[in-house]
């Protein structure tokens, strides 16, 4: 018979050993990663970023996640358009390095460095939702939107799944399997099903969960039809009065190009304005089949009254799509908690770029202006990231891949140009020598009737310097040049005026005063030009021999 005291000691030893084993197991277990990205979800449409829309409480679920981790106030895209931004995230490289300058660029499987490196680290990888990079995803599992060149459909979408023949989305509109319902719901259903039934539960996972919403044309799920219907949406003052924003590059001589450049909320742009898309009975055929424009606009409206009505409808549709995203993230989080996965899963949320919600009377993205260039970005991971933190450290979307790789226990490959900000996540502080500026370049000159002139520039924490060079990256004046002349709504052959813009963001955060010609900033601008030239050289983003027609403009106007 074993003495009682001895048995008690043995039992205590066993319990202690099990507890220590569980602790050690937790320490050695790699965290799972869920990277959630919406399309065109801009910082104005959150509570946490304190915009004019914050009081509408558009993102309660996302705000809660953000407040349980670290929020980045200075996260920026380097090329504010879907395909190039996604290529930068997957490659950790800028546009010239990864070869994806515009929506027609392709990122082959062997250059999708982020999933490649995560697989090397033992992760099972999955991508579900919007891909928009043409080539086959280099993930263990994928189910991606295929209609409309990879843009996908809001309702009853087609998705192509790994294990079936992959066809480039440009090949047709009905590729893969069709699902019934709204895309935000469908994408979340597929993600939850993969997490529950398809993944290898003996491996850590990384899931890229990527919504189509709230991309235009803002077709929301019918259940949100009455959301915000009776609410007056706050408007930006620059919707009606744009001050000294812009330059001859964005306005034309004597404002001669105002009706062409920059798609608008108002009727200013006679080629593409928001009302052209909104005030159509069939525009909400799936969201609200009883929609009647005549109840909201009249032919005898004043210009300001028309702009007001159009803005209200624009924002309500947009925010209804955002509401669908937030509610579906809540579903995903609920599943993680139920399965005991939440605490050991790094949750990342971002958009693929920013979006103009009427600021300066602009819609869409593409611009280097703040609302288009700034990305929402926050991470929750209680084991390593203290809750309730914010940082104004500058990061951009080329930095995502190195950071995720390092969080997974690896090291970014040398070809990546971005920098890991893991230290910032863990300490809340910028390490010595951290980048103090970010580079931006929009290549897709005068495209899709949004008609944004090509430009590049530098943003620091205090200043922004932009150079509009106004030419397509293919020399359209060369008779031997080849480009997609069938691409819809493009004015690639239209050169626009070259000009500089400078904004002192510390005094003018809404970018209402282009102070480039203010003598008080002469030395500041000269220094920014030196920084810009150095950054372009460092990133191999110069034009030189590759784009001599652009280099000629740069040389002619650098010292304007």
C-alpha positions in Angstrom: 0.0 0.0 0.0 1.4 3.4 -1.0 1.6 5.9 1.9 -0.9 8.8 1.5 1.8 11.4 1.7 3.8 9.7 -1.0 0.8 9.4 -3.3 0.0 13.1 -2.8 3.6 14.0 -3.7 3.5 11.9 -6.9 0.2 13.5 -7.9 1.5 17.0 -7.3 4.6 16.1 -9.4 2.5 14.8 -12.3 0.2 17.9 -12.2 3.3 20.2 -12.1 4.9 18.4 -15.0 1.7 18.6 -17.1 1.4 22.3 -16.3 5.0 23.0 -17.3 4.6 20.9 -20.4 1.5 22.9 -21.4 3.4 26.2 -20.8 6.4 25.0 -22.8 4.1 23.8 -25.6 2.4 27.2 -25.7 5.8 28.9 -25.9 6.9 26.7 -28.8 3.6 26.7 -30.7 3.7 29.1 -33.6 0.9 31.6 -33.8 -1.7 31.3 -36.5 -2.2 34.4 -38.7 -5.4 35.8 -40.2 -4.8 38.7 -42.6 -8.1 40.4 -43.3 -8.1 42.9 -46.2 -11.1 44.8 -47.6 -11.1 46.6 -50.9 -11.0 50.4 -50.7 -11.9 50.5 -47.0 -10.5 53.9 -46.1 -9.6 55.3 -42.7 -12.4 57.8 -42.8 -14.9 54.9 -42.5 -13.8 53.7 -39.0 -14.4 54.8 -35.5 -10.8 54.5 -34.4 -9.4 57.0 -36.9 -11.6 59.9 -35.6 -12.8 61.1 -38.9 -16.0 63.1 -39.5 -17.7 59.7 -39.9 -16.5 58.2 -36.7 -19.6 59.2 -34.7 -21.7 57.0 -37.0 -19.9 54.0 -35.4 -19.4 52.3 -38.8 -17.0 49.6 -37.5 -17.7 48.4 -33.9 -16.2 45.0 -34.4 -13.1 46.2 -36.1 -12.6 49.0 -33.6 -12.7 46.5 -30.7 -10.1 44.3 -32.4 -7.9 47.4 -33.0 -8.2 48.6 -29.4 -7.0 45.2 -28.2 -3.8 45.6 -30.2 -1.8 48.4 -31.9 -3.2 51.0 -34.4 -1.0 52.5 -37.0 -1.8 56.2 -37.8 0.7 56.5 -40.6 0.3 53.4 -42.8 0.5 54.3 -46.6 0.1 52.6 -49.9 2.9 53.1 -52.5 0.6 52.9 -55.5 -3.1 53.5 -54.8 -4.8 51.0 -57.1 -5.8 47.4 -56.5 -3.4 45.2 -58.5 -0.2 47.1 -57.8 -1.0 47.3 -54.1 -1.7 43.6 -53.8 1.5 42.8 -55.7 3.5 45.0 -53.3 2.0 43.1 -50.3 2.7 39.7 -51.8 6.2 40.5 -53.0 7.4 43.1 -50.4 8.6 45.1 -53.4 7.7 48.4 -55.1 6.1 48.5 -58.6 9.2 48.6 -60.8 10.9 45.7 -58.8 7.9 43.4 -58.9 6.9 44.4 -62.4 3.3 45.4 -61.6 2.8 49.0 -62.5 -1.0 49.0 -63.1 -4.1 46.9 -63.3 -2.8 44.9 -66.2 0.4 43.8 -64.4 1.0 40.2 -63.5 2.7 38.6 -60.5 3.8 35.0 -61.4 3.8 32.3 -58.7 7.6 32.4 -58.3 7.5 36.1 -57.3 4.7 35.7 -54.7 7.4 35.7 -52.0 5.2 36.1 -49.0 3.3 32.8 -49.2 6.4 31.0 -50.4 8.3 32.1 -47.3 5.5 31.3 -45.0 5.3 27.7 -46.4 9.0 27.3 -45.8 8.3 28.1 -42.1 5.8 25.2 -41.8 2.6 27.2 -42.3 -0.4 25.9 -44.2 -1.4 28.8 -46.4 -4.9 29.8 -47.7 -6.2 32.7 -49.7 -10.0 33.3 -49.9 -11.8 36.1 -51.6 -10.5 38.9 -53.9 -7.1 38.1 -55.5 -7.0 40.4 -58.6 -3.4 39.4 -59.5 -4.2 37.4 -62.7 -1.7 34.6 -62.1 -2.4 31.5 -60.1 -2.1 32.1 -56.3 0.9 30.3 -54.8 -1.1 29.1 -51.7 -1.8 25.6 -50.4 -5.5 26.4 -50.7 -7.3 29.1 -52.5 -10.8 30.1 -53.5 -10.7 33.4 -55.4 -13.2 35.7 -57.2 -12.9 35.3 -61.0 -15.5 37.5 -62.7 -14.7 40.9 -64.3 -11.0 40.3 -64.6 -10.7 39.1 -61.0 -12.8 42.0 -59.6 -15.6 39.6 -58.8 -19.3 40.1 -58.5 -21.1 41.4 -55.4 -23.9 38.9 -55.8 -23.9 35.2 -56.6 -20.1 35.3 -57.3 -18.0 32.8 -59.1 -14.9 31.6 -57.3 -12.2 29.3 -58.6 -10.7 26.8 -56.1 -7.4 25.1 -55.8 -7.4 21.5 -57.1 -9.4 22.6 -60.2 -7.9 23.9 -63.4 -6.8 27.5 -62.9 -7.9 29.9 -65.6 -6.8 33.6 -65.8 -9.8 35.6 -64.7 -9.4 37.7 -67.9 -10.5 34.7 -69.9 -14.1 35.1 -69.1 -16.8 36.0 -66.5 -18.1 32.6 -65.4 -15.1 30.6 -64.2 -15.2 28.2 -61.3 -18.1 27.5 -59.0 -21.0 29.9 -58.4 -22.2 30.6 -54.9 -25.5 32.1 -53.9 -25.6 35.3 -51.8 -23.6 38.4 -51.1 -19.9 38.2 -51.7 -19.0 39.3 -48.1 -21.1 36.5 -46.7 -19.9 33.9 -49.2 -16.2 34.7 -48.6 -16.7 34.4 -44.9 -18.6 31.1 -45.3 -15.7 29.7 -47.3 -13.1 30.9 -44.8 -15.0 29.3 -41.9 -15.5 26.1 -43.7 -11.8 25.9 -44.5 -10.8 26.6 -40.9 -13.3 24.0 -39.7 -13.1 21.2 -42.2 -10.2 21.6 -44.7 -7.1 22.7 -43.0 -4.4 20.4 -41.5 -5.0 21.0 -37.8 -1.5 19.7 -37.0 0.0 22.8 -38.7 -0.1 26.5 -37.9 -2.1 28.3 -40.6 -2.1 31.7 -42.3 -5.4 32.7 -43.9 -5.7 35.7 -46.2 -9.4 36.6 -45.9 -10.0 39.3 -48.6 -13.3 41.0 -49.1 -14.5 42.6 -52.4 -16.4 45.2 -50.4 -16.6 48.2 -50.2 -15.3 48.6 -53.8 -17.6 50.4 -56.2 -20.4 50.1 -57.3 -21.3 49.6 -53.6 -23.9 46.8 -53.9 -24.8 46.1 -50.3 -26.6 43.0 -48.9 -30.4 43.7 -48.9 -30.6 43.4 -45.1 -28.7 46.8 -44.9 -31.2 48.7 -47.1 -32.5 50.9 -44.2 -29.1 51.3 -42.5 -28.4 55.0 -42.2 -31.3 55.8 -44.5 -32.6 58.6 -42.2 -29.2 59.8 -41.1 -27.5 63.0 -42.4 -23.9 62.0 -43.3 -21.3 64.6 -42.4 -19.7 66.2 -45.5 -16.2 67.5 -46.0 -16.0 71.2 -46.6 -13.7 70.6 -49.6 -16.6 68.9 -51.4 -17.9 72.4 -52.2 -14.8 74.6 -51.8 -11.4 73.2 -52.7 -9.3 76.3 -51.8 -5.8 76.2 -53.2 -5.6 72.4 -53.4 -4.1 71.1 -56.6 -2.2 72.8 -59.4 -2.1 73.3 -63.1 -1.5 69.6 -63.3 -4.9 68.7 -61.7 -6.9 71.8 -62.9 -5.4 72.8 -66.2 -4.5 76.3 -67.3 -7.2 78.6 -66.0 -9.1 75.5 -64.7 -9.5 74.3 -68.3 -9.2 70.6 -67.3 -11.5 70.6 -64.2 -14.3 68.9 -66.3 -11.9 66.0 -67.2 -9.4 65.3 -64.4 -10.5 63.5 -61.3 -13.8 61.8 -61.1 -16.2 63.8 -59.0 -19.2 63.7 -56.6 -20.6 66.8 -58.2 -21.3 67.3 -61.9 -17.9 69.0 -62.3 -16.4 66.0 -64.2 -18.5 65.7 -67.3 -17.0 62.3 -68.2 -17.3 60.4 -64.9 -19.1 61.6 -61.9 -20.7 59.6 -59.1 -24.3 60.5 -60.0 -23.9 58.9 -63.4 -23.6 55.5 -61.6 -25.9 56.1 -58.6 -29.0 57.6 -60.2 -29.9 54.6 -62.3 -32.9 52.4 -61.4 -31.0 49.3 -62.1 -27.9 50.3 -60.0 -29.3 48.5 -56.9 -31.2 45.7 -58.7 -29.9 43.1 -56.2 -29.6 45.3 -53.1 -32.9 47.3 -53.3 -35.0 46.4 -56.4 -37.5 49.1 -55.5 -34.9 51.9 -55.6 -36.4 55.0 -57.2 -34.0 57.9 -58.0 -36.9 60.2 -58.5 -37.5 60.2 -54.7 -34.1 61.6 -54.1 -33.2 63.9 -57.0 -35.0 66.3 -59.3 -34.1 68.0 -62.6 -34.6 71.5 -61.1 -32.1 71.0 -58.2 -29.3 73.6 -57.8 -25.8 72.3 -58.3 -25.1 72.2 -54.5 -28.4 70.4 -53.8 -27.6 67.8 -56.4 -24.1 67.4 -55.0 -25.5 67.0 -51.5 -28.0 64.4 -52.6 -25.4 62.4 -54.5 -22.9 62.5 -51.6 -25.5 61.3 -49.2 -26.4 58.3 -51.5 -22.8 57.6 -52.2 -21.8 57.4 -48.6 -24.8 55.4 -47.5 -24.1 52.7 -50.1 -20.5 52.7 -49.2 -21.1 52.4 -45.5 -23.7 49.7 -46.0 -20.9 47.7 -47.7 -18.6 48.5 -44.7 -21.3 47.3 -42.3 -21.4 44.0 -44.1 -17.6 43.7 -43.7 -17.7 44.5 -40.0 -20.5 42.0 -39.4 -18.7 39.3 -41.2 -15.5 39.9 -39.3 -17.7 39.4 -36.2 -18.8 36.0 -37.5 -15.2 35.1 -38.2 -14.1 36.2 -34.7 -17.0 34.3 -33.1 -15.9 31.1 -34.8 -12.2 31.5 -33.7 -13.3 32.0 -30.1 -15.6 29.0 -30.3 -12.8 26.8 -31.6 -10.3 28.1 -29.1 -8.2 29.7 -31.8 -8.6 33.4 -31.0 -5.9 33.9 -28.5 -3.1 32.2 -30.4 -4.0 33.9 -33.7 -2.5 37.1 -35.0 -5.3 39.2 -36.4 -4.3 41.8 -39.0 -6.7 44.2 -40.7 -6.1 46.6 -43.5 -7.5 47.9 -46.8 -5.7 47.6 -50.1 -5.4 51.4 -50.2 -7.4 54.4 -49.1 -10.4 56.0 -50.8 -11.8 59.5 -51.5 -15.2 60.0 -49.9 -15.9 63.4 -51.5 -12.8 65.2 -50.2 -11.8 67.8 -52.8 -14.9 66.6 -54.7 -13.1 63.4 -55.7 -14.2 59.8 -55.7 -12.2 56.6 -56.0 -8.5 56.4 -55.1 -5.2 56.8 -57.2 -4.3 60.2 -55.8 -1.4 60.8 -53.5 -3.7 62.9 -51.4 -4.1 61.7 -47.8 -7.5 60.0 -48.0 -6.4 57.9 -51.0 -2.8 57.2 -49.8 -3.5 56.4 -46.2 -4.3 52.7 -45.3 -6.0 51.5 -42.2 -3.8 49.1 -40.4 -3.9 47.4 -37.0 -2.8 44.1 -35.4 -4.0 42.2 -32.4 -1.9 39.5 -30.7 -2.1 39.5 -26.9 0.9 37.3 -26.3 3.3 39.8 -27.9 1.4 43.1 -28.5 0.1 45.2 -25.7 -3.5 46.4 -26.0 -4.4 50.0 -26.4 -1.4 51.2 -28.4 -1.1 53.7 -31.2 1.9 54.7 -33.2 2.7 57.4 -35.8 5.6 55.4 -37.2 5.6 55.4 -41.0 5.0 52.1 -42.6 3.8 51.1 -46.1 2.4 48.1 -47.8 5.8 46.7 -48.9 6.6 46.4 -45.2 3.7 43.9 -44.5 5.4 40.8 -46.0 8.7 41.2 -44.0 6.8 41.8 -40.8 4.5 38.8 -41.2 7.4 36.5 -42.1 9.3 37.7 -39.0 6.2 37.2 -36.8 6.1 33.6 -38.2 9.7 33.1 -37.0 11.5 33.7 -40.3 13.6 36.3 -42.0 12.6 38.3 -45.1 14.5 37.3 -48.3 17.0 39.9 -49.6 14.9 40.8 -52.7 12.2 42.3 -50.5 12.5 46.1 -50.3 10.1 46.5 -47.3 11.2 46.5 -43.7 9.8 44.5 -40.8 8.2 46.5 -38.1 8.0 43.6 -35.6 9.9 45.7 -33.1 7.3 48.4 -33.2 4.6 45.9 -32.6 6.3 44.5 -29.5 7.5 47.8 -28.0 5.3 50.5 -29.4 8.4 52.5 -30.3 10.3 53.2 -33.5 13.7 51.5 -33.5 16.8 53.7 -34.2 17.2 54.5 -37.8 13.5 53.7 -38.7 12.3 55.2 -42.0 11.0 58.8 -41.7 9.4 59.0 -45.1 7.5 56.9 -47.7 7.6 56.9 -51.5 4.5 56.9 -53.7 4.0 56.5 -57.4 0.8 56.3 -59.5 1.6 55.0 -63.0 -1.8 54.6 -64.6 -2.0 58.0 -66.3 -5.5 59.2 -67.2 -7.2 55.8 -66.8 -10.8 54.6 -66.7 -12.3 58.1 -66.9 -11.2 58.7 -63.3 -8.4 60.5 -65.2 -5.7 60.9 -62.6 -2.5 62.3 -64.0 0.6 60.1 -63.4 2.7 61.4 -60.4 5.2 60.4 -57.7 6.3 61.9 -54.5 7.5 61.7 -50.9 5.6 61.9 -47.6 7.2 62.6 -44.3 5.4 62.9 -40.9 5.2 66.7 -41.5 5.3 67.3 -45.3 4.2 66.0 -48.6 5.9 66.7 -52.0 4.2 65.6 -55.2 5.5 65.8 -58.8 2.9 65.4 -61.5 4.7 64.5 -64.7 1.5 63.8 -66.8 2.5 61.0 -69.1 1.6 57.3 -69.5 4.5 54.9 -68.8 4.4 53.8 -72.5 5.6 56.5 -74.9 2.4 57.0 -76.8 4.1 59.4 -79.2 6.4 56.6 -80.4 4.8 55.1 -83.6 6.3 51.7 -82.7 4.9 51.7 -79.1 2.5 49.0 -78.1 -0.2 49.4 -75.4 -3.7 48.3 -74.7 -5.7 50.6 -76.8 -8.9 48.8 -76.1 -8.8 49.4 -72.4 -12.0 51.1 -71.4 -12.2 54.8 -70.6 -8.5 55.5 -71.0 -6.8 58.7 -72.2 -3.3 57.4 -72.2 -2.3 59.5 -75.2 -3.3 62.7 -73.5 -0.3 64.4 -71.9 -1.2 66.7 -69.0 0.7 69.7 -67.5 3.7 69.0 -65.3 3.6 70.6 -61.9 4.8 70.3 -58.2 2.6 70.4 -55.2 3.7 70.8 -51.6 1.6 70.6 -48.4 2.6 71.4 -44.8 0.6 68.7 -43.1 1.3 70.0 -39.7 -0.6 73.2 -40.6 -2.7 72.0 -43.4 -3.8 68.4 -42.8 -6.7 68.6 -45.2 -4.3 69.7 -48.0 -6.2 72.8 -48.9 -3.1 75.0 -49.7 -0.5 74.0 -52.2 2.4 76.0 -50.8 5.0 75.0 -53.4 5.5 78.6 -54.4 5.6 80.0 -50.9 9.2 81.4 -50.4 9.0 80.4 -46.7 9.3 76.8 -47.7 12.1 77.1 -50.2 14.7 75.3 -48.1 12.3 72.7 -46.9 11.3 71.8 -50.5 14.9 71.7 -51.7 15.7 69.2 -48.9 12.6 67.1 -49.8 13.7 67.0 -53.4 17.1 65.6 -52.3 15.3 63.0 -50.2 13.0 62.2 -53.0 15.8 61.7 -55.5 17.7 59.5 -53.0 14.6 57.4 -52.3 14.0 56.8 -56.0 17.6 55.7 -56.4 17.5 53.5 -53.4 14.3 51.7 -54.5 15.4 51.5 -58.1 12.3 53.6 -59.0 14.1 56.0 -61.3 13.1 56.4 -64.9 16.4 56.9 -66.7 16.8 54.8 -69.9 13.7 52.7 -69.2 11.2 55.5 -69.5 13.2 58.3 -71.3 10.0 60.2 -72.3 9.2 60.6 -68.6 12.8 61.4 -67.6 12.8 64.2 -70.1 9.8 65.8 -68.2 11.5 65.3 -64.9 14.7 67.0 -66.1 12.8 69.9 -67.5 10.7 70.6 -64.4 12.8 69.4 -61.5 13.9 72.9 -60.6 10.6 74.7 -61.4 
